Amino acid sequence: MSLGVVLHEPEQPGNTGAIGRTCMCAGASLHLIEPLGFFTDEKSVRRAGLDYWPRLAPTQYHDYEAFLAAHPGARIWYVTTKAHRTIAEADYRDGDFLMFGKESAGIPEEILRLHPDRCVRIPMAAGERSLNLSSAVAVALYEALRHLDYAGLEKCGELHRLTWERERE
C-alpha cells in the first residue's frame, strides 16, 4: 500500500524537509516538480539536518508534464483551497498521488480547471487563507491513510522504558 505526495514548485526548504519526514513516517513517496526554491544536493540536505533524505529518495521532474509522462494514468488528488469537495469526500486508492502547490500561489489554476472532480480542500475557518504547506500535507496525507485503514503502518506503539499495562479481565 502506498501513496505519493507531489509538490509543485515548492519554495521553502524547511517545508519540503518537514514534508519529507512526514512521507517517511507515512510510508509515502515524495515527488518534486521543478523549479525548486532550494538545492537538494547532498551537501545542502546534510547542512539542513535531513539525515533521512537519502532513504526518502525523492524523485524530481523538470515540469508537470514530465511527472505525468512518468506516471501515465495516475490518479491525482489536487489539494487546493479553491475546491468544492473536502479531503474527507475523496475516494482514495492504493497508488494515488496528492498534489500540493507552491507556498506563494498553490497549484496553477490551469491545472485545477482540467481536473475539477479531483480537486479537494481542507476545511478551514471562513476568511482564512491557508494552512502552512507542511501542515496541509500532513493533514491531507493522514486523511487519505485513514480512508485506507492505515494499511502498511504500525497499529500499536510501544513505550520506551516501560510496557503498557494490559487490561485485566
C-alpha positions in Angstrom: 0.0 0.0 0.0 1.5 3.3 -0.9 0.6 6.9 -1.7 2.6 9.6 -3.3 3.0 13.3 -2.3 3.7 15.7 -5.2 5.0 19.2 -4.5 4.5 21.5 -7.5 7.4 24.0 -7.4 8.0 24.1 -3.7 9.8 27.3 -2.5 10.8 26.7 1.2 13.4 24.1 2.0 12.1 23.8 5.6 8.6 22.9 4.5 9.9 20.4 2.0 12.1 18.9 4.7 9.2 18.5 7.1 7.1 17.1 4.3 9.9 14.6 3.6 9.9 13.4 7.2 6.1 13.1 7.1 6.3 11.0 4.0 8.9 8.7 5.7 6.7 8.2 8.7 3.6 7.6 6.5 5.3 5.3 4.0 4.6 7.7 1.2 6.9 8.6 -1.7 7.8 12.2 -2.4 7.8 13.8 -5.9 9.2 17.3 -6.6 8.3 19.3 -9.7 10.8 22.0 -10.7 11.7 24.7 -10.4 12.5 24.3 -6.7 13.3 27.3 -4.5 16.3 25.5 -2.9 19.0 22.9 -3.7 18.7 19.2 -3.0 22.3 18.2 -3.4 23.9 16.1 -0.7 25.8 19.0 0.9 22.7 21.2 1.1 20.4 18.5 2.7 23.2 17.4 5.1 23.6 21.0 6.2 19.8 21.2 6.8 19.9 18.2 9.0 18.0 16.0 6.6 19.8 12.7 7.5 16.8 10.7 6.3 16.8 12.4 2.8 18.8 9.6 1.0 16.4 6.9 2.4 13.4 9.0 1.2 15.0 9.4 -2.3 12.5 12.0 -3.6 12.0 11.9 -7.4 12.4 15.2 -9.2 10.8 16.2 -12.5 11.6 19.0 -14.9 7.9 20.1 -15.0 4.3 18.9 -14.5 4.2 17.3 -17.9 7.3 15.2 -17.1 5.6 14.0 -13.9 2.5 13.0 -15.9 4.6 11.2 -18.5 6.4 9.2 -15.8 3.1 8.2 -14.2 0.6 7.6 -17.1 -2.9 7.1 -15.9 -2.1 8.2 -12.3 -4.9 9.2 -10.0 -4.0 12.6 -8.6 -5.9 14.5 -5.9 -5.2 18.2 -6.2 -5.3 19.7 -2.7 -6.3 23.3 -3.0 -8.2 25.9 -1.0 -10.3 26.5 -4.2 -12.1 23.1 -4.3 -15.7 22.4 -3.6 -15.2 19.0 -2.1 -13.2 18.3 1.1 -10.4 15.8 1.6 -12.9 13.6 3.5 -15.0 13.2 0.4 -12.3 11.7 -1.8 -12.3 8.0 -2.8 -8.6 7.3 -2.1 -7.0 4.1 -3.6 -3.6 2.5 -3.3 -1.1 4.3 -5.6 -2.9 7.6 -5.6 -1.0 10.9 -5.5 -1.8 14.0 -3.5 -0.5 17.2 -5.2 0.2 20.5 -3.5 1.2 23.8 -4.9 3.9 26.2 -4.0 3.6 28.2 -0.8 3.0 31.6 -2.5 0.4 30.6 -5.1 -0.8 27.0 -4.8 -1.4 24.7 -7.8 -1.7 26.7 -11.0 -5.4 27.3 -11.9 -4.8 26.0 -15.4 -4.1 22.6 -13.9 -7.0 22.7 -11.5 -9.5 23.6 -14.2 -8.6 20.4 -16.1 -9.4 18.2 -13.1 -12.4 19.7 -11.2 -13.5 16.2 -10.0 -10.1 15.6 -8.4 -9.8 18.9 -6.5 -10.2 18.7 -2.8 -9.7 21.1 0.1 -9.0 21.0 3.8 -11.9 22.7 5.7 -10.9 26.0 7.4 -12.5 28.9 9.2 -14.1 31.4 6.8 -11.8 34.1 5.6 -8.6 32.3 6.4 -6.1 32.0 3.5 -4.4 28.6 4.0 -2.5 26.3 6.3 1.3 26.1 6.1 2.2 23.7 3.3 3.9 21.1 5.6 0.8 21.1 7.9 -1.5 20.8 4.9 0.4 17.8 3.6 0.3 16.1 7.0 -3.5 16.6 7.4 -4.4 15.5 3.8 -2.0 12.6 3.7 -3.1 11.1 7.0 -6.8 11.6 6.0 -6.1 9.6 2.9 -4.3 6.9 5.0 -7.3 6.9 7.4 -9.5 6.0 4.4 -7.2 3.2 3.6 -7.2 2.0 7.2 -3.6 3.0 7.7 -2.5 0.0 5.6 1.1 -0.8 6.0 1.6 1.3 9.1 2.1 0.2 12.7 -1.2 -0.2 14.6 0.2 0.0 18.1 3.1 2.0 19.6 5.3 0.9 22.5 6.7 2.8 25.4 10.5 3.3 25.6 11.3 2.4 29.2 8.1 0.7 30.4 5.5 -1.5 28.9 1.8 -0.9 28.6 -0.2 -2.5 31.5 -2.6 -4.9 29.9 -6.2 -4.7 30.8 -7.2 -7.1 33.5 -10.2 -9.3 32.9 
